[in-house]
């Protein structure tokens, strides 16, 4: 047994008609006479009461029911309108619980399978259902960009600087390896050159000291050259 789903052939005019109902007074009847009084005189416009009857806004004779008030309430009325649509199209919502979000093809497949009308009428059923949904709200959650994320006030603040924190110290170790030799003059020139450059380095960088450069004790005291070689074949090293 097929269902008798309503449809109108002039959907744009039907939307305009519903908007006029939202701003007009409550009529005694929504019948052909009333429809023509609002300027809708085409034979296609005569189908306008059918969708309103289907969702219970008017009764079988066109008299507005208590539900008709949803058209005048643009806030809470939209939610109630959504519930009336779900109730009237219960079979559709049993297949698609979000039928108001479905595309035309999915809706056409349902109406085609559950009615005995032609393709043109099925397309009109889809358009009529979608037009009714435009005047309803179905309780979807707010978009994510409107949801405010609570601020976490429990985060720890950065600790103030501590007075007992020691500054970073840089230590440089000097180690030289030279070929074995018994010529003491080689070592004399080597350490004399080291002493000269260490003094220049210290003058250019006051924060440097012989201690931080890890210079041998005898060079710190006298800045004179000396040498040490473990054997004629072993490399000389600073101690």
C-alpha positions as CSV (number, residue, x, y, z in Angstrom):
1,X,0.0,0.0,0.0
2,X,1.5,3.3,-1.1
3,X,1.4,6.4,1.1
4,X,-0.2,9.7,0.1
5,X,2.6,12.1,0.5
6,X,1.7,15.7,-0.4
7,X,3.4,17.8,-3.1
8,X,3.0,21.1,-4.9
9,X,4.1,21.9,-8.4
10,X,5.2,25.5,-7.7
11,X,7.6,25.2,-4.8
12,X,8.9,28.7,-4.8
13,X,5.4,30.1,-4.7
14,X,4.6,27.7,-1.9
15,X,7.5,29.0,0.2
16,X,6.2,32.5,-0.4
17,X,2.7,31.4,0.7
18,X,4.0,30.0,4.0
19,X,5.9,33.2,4.7
20,X,2.7,35.2,4.3
21,X,1.0,32.9,6.7
22,X,3.7,33.7,9.2
23,X,2.9,37.4,9.0
24,X,-0.8,37.4,8.5
25,X,-3.6,36.9,11.0
26,X,-5.0,33.5,11.7
27,X,-7.6,32.8,9.0
28,X,-10.9,31.0,9.7
29,X,-10.0,28.6,6.9
30,X,-7.1,27.9,4.5
31,X,-9.2,27.1,1.5
32,X,-9.2,28.2,-2.2
33,X,-10.9,31.4,-1.4
34,X,-8.3,32.4,1.1
35,X,-5.4,31.3,-1.1
36,X,-6.8,33.5,-3.9
37,X,-7.2,36.4,-1.6
38,X,-3.4,36.3,-1.0
39,X,-2.8,36.5,-4.8
40,X,-2.3,32.8,-5.6
41,X,-4.9,32.2,-8.4
42,X,-3.2,29.5,-10.5
43,X,-4.6,26.0,-10.6
44,X,-1.3,24.7,-9.4
45,X,-1.6,26.9,-6.3
46,X,-4.7,25.0,-5.2
47,X,-2.5,22.3,-3.8
48,X,-1.0,24.6,-1.1
49,X,-3.2,23.4,1.7
50,X,-2.2,19.7,1.3
51,X,1.3,19.9,2.9
52,X,-0.2,22.0,5.8
53,X,-2.9,19.3,6.4
54,X,-0.3,16.5,6.2
55,X,1.7,17.9,9.1
56,X,-1.4,18.9,11.1
57,X,-1.4,22.7,10.9
58,X,-4.9,22.6,9.5
59,X,-7.6,20.0,9.6
60,X,-9.4,18.2,6.8
61,X,-11.7,21.1,6.1
62,X,-8.9,23.7,6.2
63,X,-9.5,25.1,9.7
64,X,-6.3,26.0,11.5
65,X,-5.5,23.7,14.5
66,X,-3.6,24.5,17.6
67,X,-0.4,23.6,15.7
68,X,-1.0,26.5,13.3
69,X,0.6,28.8,16.0
70,X,4.1,27.5,15.2
71,X,4.1,29.6,12.0
72,X,3.9,32.8,14.2
73,X,6.6,31.7,16.6
74,X,9.9,32.0,14.8
75,X,12.0,30.6,17.6
76,X,10.3,27.8,19.6
77,X,7.9,27.3,16.7
78,X,10.7,26.1,14.4
79,X,11.6,23.3,16.8
80,X,7.9,22.2,17.1
81,X,7.6,22.4,13.3
82,X,10.5,20.0,13.1
83,X,8.7,17.5,15.4
84,X,5.5,17.7,13.4
85,X,7.4,17.0,10.2
86,X,9.1,14.0,11.7
87,X,5.8,12.7,13.0
88,X,4.1,13.1,9.6
89,X,7.0,11.6,7.6
90,X,7.7,8.9,10.2
91,X,8.3,6.2,7.5
92,X,10.9,8.4,5.8
93,X,12.6,9.0,9.2
94,X,12.6,5.3,9.9
95,X,14.8,4.9,6.9
96,X,16.9,8.1,7.3
97,X,17.0,9.5,10.8
98,X,18.5,12.7,9.3
99,X,16.1,12.9,6.3
100,X,16.1,16.7,6.4
101,X,19.8,16.6,5.6
102,X,19.5,14.1,2.7
103,X,20.0,15.0,-0.9
104,X,17.3,14.9,-3.5
105,X,18.4,11.6,-5.0
106,X,18.1,9.7,-1.7
107,X,14.7,11.3,-1.0
108,X,13.5,10.5,-4.5
109,X,14.5,6.9,-4.1
110,X,12.3,6.7,-0.9
111,X,9.3,8.4,-2.4
112,X,9.5,6.4,-5.6
113,X,9.6,3.1,-3.7
114,X,6.7,4.1,-1.4
115,X,4.3,5.7,-3.9
116,X,2.7,5.0,-7.2
117,X,3.2,8.3,-8.9
118,X,5.3,9.3,-11.8
119,X,8.8,10.8,-11.8
120,X,7.6,14.4,-12.0
121,X,5.4,14.0,-9.0
122,X,8.2,12.3,-7.1
123,X,10.4,15.2,-7.8
124,X,7.7,17.5,-6.5
125,X,7.4,15.4,-3.3
126,X,11.1,15.8,-2.7
127,X,10.9,19.6,-3.2
128,X,7.9,20.0,-1.0
129,X,9.4,18.1,1.8
130,X,12.6,20.2,1.6
131,X,10.6,23.4,1.5
132,X,8.7,22.4,4.7
133,X,12.1,21.6,6.4
134,X,13.3,25.2,5.7
135,X,10.7,26.4,8.2
136,X,11.8,23.9,10.9
137,X,14.6,23.2,13.2
138,X,15.7,19.7,14.1
139,X,17.8,20.2,17.2
140,X,21.3,19.9,15.7
141,X,24.2,20.8,17.9
142,X,25.7,24.2,17.5
143,X,28.6,24.4,15.0
144,X,32.0,23.9,16.4
145,X,33.1,27.5,15.7
146,X,30.3,28.8,18.0
147,X,31.2,26.5,20.9
148,X,33.4,28.3,23.4
149,X,36.2,26.2,24.8
150,X,36.6,26.7,28.6
151,X,39.9,28.3,29.6
152,X,42.1,26.1,31.8
153,X,43.0,28.4,34.7
154,X,44.9,25.5,36.5
155,X,48.0,25.9,34.4
156,X,51.0,26.7,36.5
157,X,52.6,30.1,36.0
158,X,56.3,30.2,35.1
159,X,58.5,30.4,38.2
160,X,60.4,33.7,38.8
161,X,64.1,33.5,38.3
162,X,66.0,32.2,41.3
163,X,68.8,34.1,42.9
164,X,70.8,31.0,43.7
165,X,71.2,30.0,40.0
166,X,74.9,29.9,39.1
167,X,76.1,31.5,35.9
168,X,77.3,29.2,33.1
169,X,81.1,28.8,33.1
170,X,83.1,27.9,30.1
171,X,86.4,25.9,30.5
172,X,88.8,25.4,27.7
173,X,91.6,22.8,27.9
174,X,94.7,23.4,25.8
175,X,96.5,20.3,24.6
176,X,99.3,20.3,22.1
177,X,101.1,17.4,20.4
178,X,104.4,18.0,18.6
179,X,106.9,15.7,16.9
180,X,109.6,14.3,19.2
181,X,112.6,16.5,19.4
182,X,115.6,17.1,21.7
183,X,115.9,20.8,20.7
184,X,114.8,22.8,23.7
185,X,114.5,25.9,21.6
186,X,111.4,24.5,19.9
187,X,109.6,24.2,23.3
188,X,110.8,27.6,24.4
189,X,109.3,29.3,21.3
190,X,106.1,27.3,21.6
191,X,105.3,28.2,25.2
192,X,106.4,31.8,24.7
193,X,103.9,32.1,21.8
194,X,101.2,30.5,24.0
195,X,101.8,33.0,26.8
196,X,101.7,36.0,24.4
197,X,98.3,34.9,22.9
198,X,96.8,34.0,26.2
199,X,97.5,37.6,27.4
200,X,95.9,39.1,24.3
201,X,92.8,36.8,24.6
202,X,92.3,37.9,28.2
203,X,92.6,41.5,27.3
204,X,90.0,41.2,24.6
205,X,87.6,39.1,26.7
206,X,87.8,40.2,30.3
207,X,85.6,37.5,31.5
208,X,88.2,34.9,30.5
209,X,90.9,33.9,32.9
210,X,93.8,31.6,32.9
211,X,91.9,29.4,35.3
212,X,88.9,29.1,32.9
213,X,91.3,28.4,30.0
214,X,92.8,25.6,32.1
215,X,96.3,26.9,31.6
216,X,99.0,25.1,33.6
217,X,99.8,26.6,36.9
218,X,103.3,27.7,36.0
219,X,102.0,29.6,33.0
220,X,99.4,31.4,35.1
221,X,102.1,32.6,37.5
222,X,104.9,33.6,35.2
223,X,103.6,33.4,31.6
224,X,107.0,32.0,30.7
225,X,107.9,29.1,28.6
226,X,108.7,25.7,29.9
227,X,108.2,22.3,28.5
228,X,107.7,18.7,29.5
229,X,108.4,15.6,27.4
230,X,107.9,12.2,28.7
231,X,110.6,10.8,26.4
232,X,112.4,11.9,23.2
233,X,109.8,9.8,21.2
234,X,106.7,10.8,23.1
235,X,104.7,14.0,22.2
236,X,105.0,16.9,24.5
237,X,101.9,17.8,26.5
238,X,100.8,20.7,28.7
239,X,100.3,19.5,32.3
